Amino acid sequence: MSTQQKILNFFLIIIVLIVSLSFVSISISCTPGKYRDTESYAHEQKAGKGDTAIGGYYEEDRKKIFIELIDTEKKADKEAMEEYPLDTSDPKYSEDNHEKYKTLKKELSDKYADEICKKYNLTSDEIKMIRNEGFAKDWLPQDY
């Protein structure tokens, strides 16, 4: 593969990743419910322990969850790309790879997001809010 093809593939992957991260609607089957009760929340707010507005997590914890969400997006993208490469010079390439790639990436993204929901006992709406907050507050590290 030539250097130009590698550069083109790199930018294609980056563009696909950016577009896929910008989608707002995720169909995740998360476990509903909060894990912090109202009394604990009120006590922490009075004690000045910070903002726990989303899912009962402090902002620093939500940042970590956001990065984990982004990492799972990257993982889903990589796995879908390996299965259905978009590089026309790849022997596994076929005309319908774009649609198959998109479908598989969505399935994997939803699966990994659901795992995060369960891990942190968050609802799908809370995951969406953390994702939106992360992008709004520019929580992505420089190396992403």
N, C-alpha and C positions, 0 to 999 in steps of 0.2 A: 504494500500500500504506500503510495507516495506521500510526501509531507503535506502537500496541498489537500489530499483526500483526508488525512488525519486531522488537519485543521478544520476542514469543512465538517467532518463528523463530530468533532469536539463542539463546534458552534451549534450544530444541529441538536446535539444532546442538551446543551445549555438552554437553547430556545424551547425545546420540548419540556424540560424541567421547569422553566419559568412559567410557561403556559399552564402546565399541569398543577403547579402550586397556586395559581391564581384562581382556580375554580372555587366557588363558594359552597356549592351544595355537595355534601358527602352523604352517601347512603350507608350509614354505619348502624349496626344493631347493637348499641351500647346498653349496658345495664343501667336502668334509671336509678336516680336517688342520690342523696347527699350523704356524706360520711361525717360531716360535722354538724352538731346540733346548734340551734339558734342561741342557746345560752353560752356555749363555748365561744361562738362567733362574737357575741356582744361583749363578753369578758375580754377577749383578745383586742377588740377595738378600743375598749376603755383603757386597757393596759398600754395602748400605743404600739402594739406589735406590728402594725402595718396593714396594708390593703389585702383583704382576703375575699375580694368580691366574686371571683370566679372559682367555683368548685371548692371553696374553702382553703385554697392554696395562696400562700404569699407570692408576691411578684417574682422573687428569685426562683421559687419552685416552678412557677408557670413558665418562666424562661427555659428552664431545663426540660419541661414537658414539650414546649414549642420546638426546641432543638431536636428532641427525640422524634417528634412528628416529622420534622424536615428530614431527619436521617432515614426514617422509614419510607418517605417519598423517594429519596435517592435509592434506597435498597430496592423498592418496587420498580423504579425506572431501570436500574441495572439488570434486574432479573428479567424484566419484560424485553429489554434490549437484547439480552443474550438469547432468549427464546425466539424472538422475532426481530432480527437486526434490520435497521433502516438503511444501512450502507449497501448500496447497489453492488459493490465489489465483493461483498461477503457471500460465500457459497450457500448460506442458509437463506439468503434474501429471495423474496418473491413479491409479486405485485400487491398481494393482499396483506403483507406484513404490517402496513401502517394501521389498518383497522384492528388486526389481531393484537398488535402491540398496545394500542390504546385500550382495548378491552381488558387485556391481561393486567396492564398497569393499574387500571381502575379497580379490578378485583383484588389485586395484591395491596393496593393503597388502603382500600376499605378493610381488608383483613388485618393489616398491621395497625390501623387506627383503632379498630375494635379491640385489639390486644392492649393498646395503651389505655383505652377506656376502662377495661377490666383491671389493669394493673393499678391505676390511680383512682378507681371507683368514680369515674366521670361519666356524664351523659354525653350523647353525641352533640347536643347543643353547647355544652361546656367546652368540648374539644374544639368546636367551630369558633367559639368566642376566644379561646386561648390562641388559636391559629390567627384569627383576625387581629387580636391584640399584638401578637408577635410581629406581624407585618407592619401594623400601624406604628409600633414603637421601634421598629427597625432592630429587632433582636438578633438578626442573622449575623454571625461572626464574619470577619473580613474574609476568611478562607472559604466561604460558601460561595 
